[in-house]
Every structure is written in C-alpha cells, then in structure tokens.
Amino acid sequence: MDVILESEDAKKDQVNRAKGEADAILSNAQATAHAITEVSRSILEDGGSDATSLRVAEQYIEVLEKINKMGTVTLLPQDSGDVARLISQAIAIHSKLSTSKQQQQQKYY
C-alpha cells in the first residue's frame, strides 16, 4: 500500500511541477506581449521615433564595444572617429527597417 501512495504522490508532484512550469511560460509570454504592445504605442507617440533612433544608435555602439572586447581583432566602421557618422548610420539603418516594416504592413491592410 505504501508503494502505491508513494507512486501517487510522485505523480501528483510531477503534475504540479509541469503545471507550474506551464503557468510560468504563459505568464512570461503574456508579459512579453504586453511589453511589446507598450513599446509599439510609445514609438507611435510624438518623439517616439526619435527616441527609438537614439536607442538604436546606443545599442549599435554597445555591440561594437562588446565585439571589440571579445577578441584580439578590433572591428570598427570605416569612419569610427566620427561619432556623429556612427549615429547617423544607426539612424539610417533604423529608417530603412521602419520603411520596410511599413511597406509590409500596407500589404496586409
């Protein structure tokens, strides 16, 4: 009888753990969806596009710094001494991505 009770307890434990993991995954997905929605709304507000461009430029520079710290080879854009140009390049990339996204959205609506 003890073996059966232990087996049932183990099964309940396994079911509870699986349910907990599933709930955590669902909660994480809902939080991510909410965050994406809020970011999208913020981008569409006045100044949102400028803020996005600035953030893209900051991330571009951060990625270059990380790449350069990882190895013995230094990776720099052609005009790395010109910070304004680096930011301009990042903004241009963001603009191209935004234009492409808008064109794709127009196809669906």
Secondary structure, DSSP 8 states (H G I E B T S, - for coil): -HHHHHHHHHHHHHHHHHHHHHHHHHHHHHHHHHHHHHHHHHHHSTTHHHHHHHHHHHHHHHHHHHHHHHSSS----TTTT-HHHHHHHHHHHHHHHHHHHHHHHHHH-
